[in-house]
Amino acid sequence: MLQVPDQDQARQMVLIKLPCIPDFLYSTEIIVPSLNNDIIVFTALVFILVVFGQLLTFTIVIIVQLSSNFGANLLSESTRRLQKNLLKALIWQTGIPLIYLVLPASLSMLTIPLGIYSRPFNNIIVAVTSLHGLVSTLSMILIHKPYRSTVAKCWKKKGTGENSRLVNNFPLFSTNTAFSHQPTTSSFDIIRIALTLKNSGSRGIMLNQLLLITLLAPIVTFAAEGSVYAAGQLLCDETPYAYQPVRIYEKNYVLADELWMETLTDKNGNFSMKVSGTDLISLTPYVYIPIFCKTVLSLGRRCSRSAMQLNIPSEYVSETHFADKMFDIGVVDLDDNYYTERSGLGWITLGMFTPTVECRDY
């Protein structure tokens, strides 16, 4: 708060540094609190430690207090069962800030050293964080019986039977993973479903399912979907790089990259690939070409010299199943000093943990 930069100069620096800025942002009065990455990382780290420290302390105290009396001879079976149920409910409830506050803050902080800027990713981070209050309220009502009973009176309708079930009347949520599709059922409907399940045998199972749906809803509804079209010609010392593999991967910054498509070049070294796919946050596909140019078969194995990776720019990624723009890499001679790109873990470690050598028997 004491180191706020000059806003006119700061806005100009931000607009120059960030790629693909929408036109309306140039005339919008945005506020830049700091240009120092260290301050942003430090404040986010303090926030994570404070929130996570409270959760950890709260959980440990509850476990110690309740578990110390589980084996007491003076406690009845009913009392021990109530204590166990309370402990489970509190663990569920204290885990929600970890998912909706700590995890988004950690991911947001991680993008700074990686040099990643994605407006869809930032929007998802803000949307997930804003759901914390709603999910906490829903979980409190669904988990704790006193809250559940009180809310049930507000939703109770005349003529509702003792074993009334509303679950099969409509779907809980849509499984369509296109951009920004929202659940087909409102939060009040979810509460109403849980509160009308009077049958004791199915109530516990259904509540667990509702809790899981509530926690996973942002992941389901904010998945990204798109398609790409890549083409080009490959040479090896000015001769066609014929019948060799070319692949399109989707970048995952933590887990293994996902293979979308693989094809072989034709007799002239040309390739053309159209493919669509999905990802959790945003699409970052790339063309991957293992380089077997001027390699020899030794002891029944032929290993590539290296690999070329070309990231497909976002303007060539269509938000539908039909790619409308072609990403043409042109004519590339793999015997020359070819250009390659890395991102995520591969960029940080310079390929140390992302092997680019593969072997085959032909």
C-alpha positions as CSV (number, residue, x, y, z in Angstrom):
1,M,0.0,0.0,0.0
2,L,2.9,2.3,0.6
3,Q,4.7,1.5,-2.7
4,V,1.9,2.1,-5.3
5,P,3.5,3.2,-8.5
6,D,2.5,6.1,-10.8
7,Q,-0.7,4.7,-12.4
8,D,-0.2,6.2,-15.8
9,Q,3.3,4.9,-16.2
10,A,2.4,1.5,-14.6
11,R,-0.6,1.0,-16.9
12,Q,1.5,1.8,-19.9
13,M,4.1,-0.8,-18.8
14,V,1.5,-3.4,-18.2
15,L,-0.2,-2.9,-21.6
16,I,3.2,-3.2,-23.3
17,K,4.3,-6.3,-21.5
18,L,1.2,-8.4,-21.6
19,P,0.2,-10.0,-24.9
20,C,-3.1,-10.0,-26.7
21,I,-4.7,-7.2,-24.7
22,P,-8.3,-6.5,-25.6
23,D,-9.0,-3.0,-27.1
24,F,-11.3,-2.0,-24.3
25,L,-8.5,-2.2,-21.7
26,Y,-6.7,0.7,-23.3
27,S,-9.4,3.1,-22.3
28,T,-10.3,1.4,-18.9
29,E,-9.1,2.9,-15.7
30,I,-7.4,-0.2,-14.4
31,I,-5.4,-0.1,-11.1
32,V,-1.9,-1.5,-10.9
33,P,-1.0,-2.0,-7.2
34,S,2.6,-2.9,-7.8
35,L,5.2,-3.6,-10.5
36,N,7.4,-5.6,-8.2
37,N,6.9,-9.3,-8.6
38,D,8.6,-10.0,-5.2
39,I,5.9,-8.1,-3.4
40,I,3.1,-9.9,-5.2
41,V,4.7,-13.3,-4.5
42,F,5.4,-12.4,-0.8
43,T,1.8,-11.2,-0.1
44,A,0.3,-14.3,-1.8
45,L,2.7,-16.5,0.2
46,V,1.7,-14.9,3.5
47,F,-2.0,-15.3,2.6
48,I,-1.5,-19.0,1.8
49,L,0.5,-19.6,5.1
50,V,-2.1,-17.8,7.2
51,V,-5.1,-19.6,5.7
52,F,-3.4,-23.0,5.6
53,G,-2.0,-22.5,9.0
54,Q,-5.4,-21.9,10.5
55,L,-6.9,-24.9,8.7
56,L,-4.1,-27.2,9.9
57,T,-4.3,-25.9,13.5
58,F,-8.0,-26.2,13.6
59,T,-8.0,-29.7,12.2
60,I,-5.3,-31.0,14.5
61,V,-7.0,-29.6,17.6
62,I,-10.3,-31.2,16.6
63,I,-8.7,-34.5,15.9
64,V,-6.8,-34.5,19.2
65,Q,-9.8,-33.4,21.3
66,L,-12.3,-35.9,19.8
67,S,-10.0,-38.9,19.3
68,S,-8.8,-38.7,22.9
69,N,-12.3,-39.7,24.0
70,F,-13.1,-42.3,21.4
71,G,-12.0,-45.2,23.6
72,A,-13.4,-43.9,26.9
73,N,-15.6,-46.4,28.7
74,L,-17.9,-43.7,30.0
75,L,-19.0,-42.7,26.5
76,S,-21.9,-44.6,24.9
77,E,-21.8,-45.9,21.3
78,S,-24.2,-43.2,20.2
79,T,-22.0,-40.4,21.6
80,R,-18.9,-41.9,19.9
81,R,-20.8,-42.1,16.7
82,L,-21.9,-38.4,16.9
83,Q,-18.3,-37.4,17.6
84,K,-17.0,-39.3,14.6
85,N,-19.7,-37.7,12.4
86,L,-18.8,-34.3,13.7
87,L,-15.1,-34.8,13.0
88,K,-15.8,-35.9,9.4
89,A,-18.1,-32.9,8.8
90,L,-15.5,-30.5,10.1
91,I,-12.8,-32.0,8.0
92,W,-15.0,-31.6,4.9
93,Q,-15.8,-28.0,5.9
94,T,-12.2,-27.0,6.7
95,G,-11.0,-28.5,3.4
96,I,-13.1,-26.2,1.3
97,P,-10.9,-23.1,1.9
98,L,-7.9,-25.2,0.8
99,I,-9.5,-25.9,-2.6
100,Y,-11.2,-22.6,-3.2
101,L,-8.6,-20.2,-1.7
102,V,-5.2,-21.7,-1.1
103,L,-5.0,-23.7,-4.4
104,P,-6.1,-20.8,-6.7
105,A,-3.6,-18.5,-4.9
106,S,-0.8,-21.0,-5.3
107,L,-1.5,-21.5,-9.0
108,S,-1.7,-17.7,-9.6
109,M,1.6,-17.2,-7.8
110,L,3.2,-20.0,-9.9
111,T,2.4,-18.2,-13.1
112,I,4.7,-15.3,-12.3
113,P,8.1,-17.1,-12.4
114,L,6.9,-19.2,-15.3
115,G,6.0,-16.1,-17.3
116,I,2.5,-17.3,-18.1
117,Y,-0.3,-14.9,-18.9
118,S,-3.7,-16.3,-19.8
119,R,-6.9,-14.3,-19.5
120,P,-9.1,-17.5,-19.4
121,F,-6.9,-18.9,-16.6
122,N,-7.1,-15.6,-14.6
123,N,-10.9,-15.5,-15.1
124,I,-11.2,-19.1,-13.8
125,I,-9.0,-18.3,-10.7
126,V,-11.3,-15.4,-9.8
127,A,-14.4,-17.4,-10.5
128,V,-13.3,-20.3,-8.3
129,T,-12.2,-18.0,-5.5
130,S,-15.6,-16.2,-5.6
131,L,-17.4,-19.5,-5.1
132,H,-15.8,-20.0,-1.7
133,G,-18.7,-18.3,0.2
134,L,-21.4,-20.2,-1.7
135,V,-19.7,-23.6,-1.4
136,S,-19.0,-23.0,2.3
137,T,-22.7,-22.2,2.9
138,L,-24.0,-25.2,0.9
139,S,-21.6,-27.5,2.7
140,M,-22.6,-26.2,6.1
141,I,-26.2,-26.9,5.3
142,L,-25.6,-30.3,3.8
143,I,-23.2,-31.6,6.4
144,H,-24.7,-30.4,9.7
145,K,-28.1,-31.8,10.6
146,P,-29.4,-28.8,12.6
147,Y,-28.9,-26.4,9.7
148,R,-30.3,-29.1,7.4
149,S,-33.5,-29.4,9.5
150,T,-34.0,-25.7,9.7
151,V,-33.7,-25.1,6.0
152,A,-35.9,-28.1,5.3
153,K,-38.8,-26.4,7.1
154,C,-38.5,-23.5,4.7
155,W,-38.6,-25.8,1.6
156,K,-41.2,-28.2,2.9
157,K,-44.2,-28.4,0.7
158,K,-47.7,-29.8,1.3
159,G,-48.2,-33.3,-0.1
160,T,-44.6,-34.3,0.0
161,G,-44.4,-38.0,1.2
162,E,-42.0,-39.4,3.8
163,N,-39.9,-41.1,1.2
164,S,-40.1,-38.4,-1.5
165,R,-37.3,-38.4,-4.0
166,L,-36.6,-35.5,-6.4
167,V,-33.3,-36.8,-7.7
168,N,-34.6,-38.5,-10.8
169,N,-36.7,-35.6,-12.0
170,F,-33.9,-33.6,-13.5
171,P,-30.1,-33.8,-14.0
172,L,-27.8,-32.4,-11.4
173,F,-25.5,-30.7,-13.8
174,S,-24.5,-30.6,-17.4
175,T,-21.4,-32.6,-18.5
176,N,-20.8,-30.5,-21.5
177,T,-17.3,-29.1,-21.2
178,A,-17.6,-26.2,-23.7
179,F,-16.6,-22.7,-22.6
180,S,-18.5,-21.2,-19.7
181,H,-21.4,-23.7,-19.6
182,Q,-23.1,-23.5,-16.3
183,P,-24.8,-26.2,-14.2
184,T,-28.4,-26.8,-15.1
185,T,-29.5,-27.0,-11.5
186,S,-29.4,-24.0,-9.1
187,S,-27.8,-24.1,-5.7
188,F,-31.3,-24.0,-4.1
189,D,-32.3,-27.0,-6.1
190,I,-29.3,-28.9,-4.8
191,I,-30.3,-28.0,-1.2
192,R,-33.9,-29.0,-1.9
193,I,-32.8,-32.4,-3.3
194,A,-30.8,-33.2,-0.2
195,L,-33.4,-32.0,2.2
196,T,-36.2,-34.1,0.7
197,L,-34.3,-37.4,0.9
198,K,-36.0,-38.7,4.1
199,N,-35.0,-42.3,3.6
200,S,-32.1,-42.9,6.0
201,G,-30.5,-45.6,3.9
202,S,-29.9,-43.4,0.9
203,R,-29.5,-40.0,2.6
204,G,-25.8,-40.5,3.6
205,I,-24.8,-41.7,0.2
206,M,-26.6,-38.9,-1.6
207,L,-25.1,-36.2,0.6
208,N,-21.6,-37.5,-0.1
209,Q,-22.4,-37.3,-3.8
210,L,-23.7,-33.8,-3.5
211,L,-20.7,-32.7,-1.7
212,L,-18.4,-34.1,-4.3
213,I,-20.5,-32.5,-7.1
214,T,-20.3,-29.1,-5.3
215,L,-16.5,-29.3,-5.0
216,L,-15.9,-30.5,-8.6
217,A,-18.4,-28.2,-10.3
218,P,-15.9,-25.4,-11.2
219,I,-13.6,-28.0,-12.8
220,V,-16.5,-29.4,-14.9
221,T,-18.0,-26.1,-16.0
222,F,-14.8,-24.2,-16.9
223,A,-13.0,-26.8,-19.1
224,A,-11.6,-25.4,-22.3
225,E,-12.3,-26.9,-25.7
226,G,-10.9,-26.1,-29.1
227,S,-9.2,-27.3,-32.3
228,V,-6.1,-26.7,-34.3
229,Y,-4.8,-27.1,-37.9
230,A,-1.1,-27.4,-38.5
231,A,0.8,-28.1,-41.7
232,G,4.3,-27.7,-43.2
233,Q,7.2,-29.4,-45.1
234,L,10.2,-31.1,-43.5
235,L,13.6,-31.7,-45.1
236,C,16.7,-33.5,-44.1
237,D,19.8,-31.9,-45.7
238,E,17.6,-30.5,-48.5
239,T,16.0,-33.9,-49.2
240,P,12.4,-34.8,-48.2
241,Y,12.0,-36.0,-44.6
242,A,9.7,-38.7,-45.8
243,Y,7.4,-41.0,-43.7
244,Q,8.5,-39.7,-40.4
245,P,6.3,-39.0,-37.3
246,V,4.9,-35.6,-36.5
247,R,2.7,-35.1,-33.4
248,I,0.4,-32.5,-31.8
249,Y,0.5,-32.4,-28.0
250,E,-1.5,-30.4,-25.4
251,K,0.8,-28.9,-22.8
252,N,0.3,-29.8,-19.2
253,Y,2.5,-27.8,-16.9
254,V,2.6,-30.5,-14.1
255,L,1.5,-33.8,-15.5
256,A,2.6,-35.5,-18.7
257,D,1.6,-33.7,-21.9
258,E,-1.4,-35.2,-23.7
259,L,-1.0,-36.6,-27.2
260,W,-3.8,-35.3,-29.5
261,M,-2.7,-36.7,-32.8
262,E,0.2,-38.4,-34.6
263,T,0.8,-38.7,-38.4
264,L,3.6,-39.4,-40.9
265,T,5.0,-37.1,-43.5
266,D,4.4,-38.0,-47.1
267,K,7.0,-38.9,-49.7
268,N,7.7,-35.1,-50.1
269,G,8.0,-34.5,-46.4
270,N,4.7,-32.7,-46.2
271,F,2.3,-33.1,-43.3
272,S,-1.2,-31.7,-42.5
273,M,-3.0,-32.3,-39.2
274,K,-6.5,-31.3,-37.9
275,V,-7.5,-32.2,-34.4
276,S,-9.7,-31.0,-31.5
277,G,-9.4,-31.5,-27.8
278,T,-10.0,-30.2,-24.3
279,D,-8.1,-29.1,-21.3
280,L,-8.9,-28.1,-17.7
281,I,-7.9,-24.4,-18.0
282,S,-6.8,-23.2,-21.4
283,L,-5.4,-24.8,-24.6
284,T,-1.7,-24.6,-25.3
285,P,-1.0,-27.1,-28.0
286,Y,2.3,-27.5,-29.8
287,V,3.7,-29.4,-32.8
288,Y,6.4,-32.0,-31.8
289,I,8.8,-33.5,-34.3
290,P,11.4,-36.1,-33.2
291,I,14.5,-35.7,-35.4
292,F,15.8,-38.9,-37.0
293,C,17.6,-37.0,-39.7
294,K,21.0,-38.6,-40.5
295,T,20.7,-41.2,-37.7
296,V,21.8,-44.8,-38.3
297,L,20.5,-48.2,-37.1
298,S,22.8,-49.6,-34.5
299,L,22.3,-53.0,-32.8
300,G,18.7,-53.0,-34.0
301,R,17.9,-49.5,-32.6
302,R,17.7,-46.1,-34.1
303,C,17.5,-43.1,-31.7
304,S,16.6,-39.5,-32.5
305,R,19.1,-36.8,-32.3
306,S,16.7,-34.4,-30.6
307,A,13.3,-33.0,-31.2
308,M,11.7,-29.8,-32.4
309,Q,8.8,-28.2,-30.5
310,L,6.7,-25.4,-32.0
311,N,4.1,-23.8,-29.8
312,I,0.8,-23.1,-31.7
313,P,-0.1,-19.4,-31.1
314,S,-3.5,-18.8,-29.5
315,E,-4.9,-17.0,-32.5
316,Y,-4.6,-20.3,-34.4
317,V,-6.6,-22.2,-31.8
318,S,-10.3,-22.3,-32.7
319,E,-12.9,-22.4,-29.9
320,T,-15.0,-25.0,-31.8
321,H,-14.4,-28.5,-33.2
322,F,-13.6,-27.1,-36.6
323,A,-10.3,-25.4,-37.0
324,D,-10.7,-22.3,-39.2
325,K,-7.0,-21.1,-39.4
326,M,-3.9,-23.0,-40.5
327,F,-0.7,-22.8,-38.6
328,D,1.9,-23.2,-41.3
329,I,5.4,-23.8,-40.1
330,G,6.8,-23.4,-43.6
331,V,9.7,-25.4,-44.9
332,V,12.1,-26.6,-42.2
333,D,15.4,-28.4,-42.8
334,L,16.1,-30.5,-39.7
335,D,19.8,-30.7,-40.5
336,D,20.2,-27.0,-39.9
337,N,20.0,-25.0,-36.7
338,Y,16.2,-25.4,-36.3
339,Y,14.2,-23.3,-33.9
340,T,12.5,-25.0,-31.0
341,E,10.4,-23.7,-28.1
342,R,9.7,-25.0,-24.6
343,S,7.3,-24.0,-21.8
344,G,6.5,-25.1,-18.3
345,L,8.9,-27.6,-16.7
346,G,10.7,-28.1,-20.0
347,W,11.5,-24.4,-20.1
348,I,12.7,-24.2,-16.5
349,T,15.0,-27.3,-16.6
350,L,16.1,-26.8,-20.3
351,G,14.8,-30.2,-21.1
352,M,16.5,-32.0,-18.2
353,F,13.2,-33.7,-17.1
354,T,11.5,-33.7,-20.5
355,P,13.4,-36.2,-22.7
356,T,13.6,-35.4,-26.4
357,V,15.3,-38.6,-27.5
358,E,13.2,-41.6,-28.5
359,C,14.3,-44.9,-30.1
360,R,12.7,-47.4,-32.5
361,D,13.7,-50.6,-34.3
362,Y,13.6,-49.4,-37.9
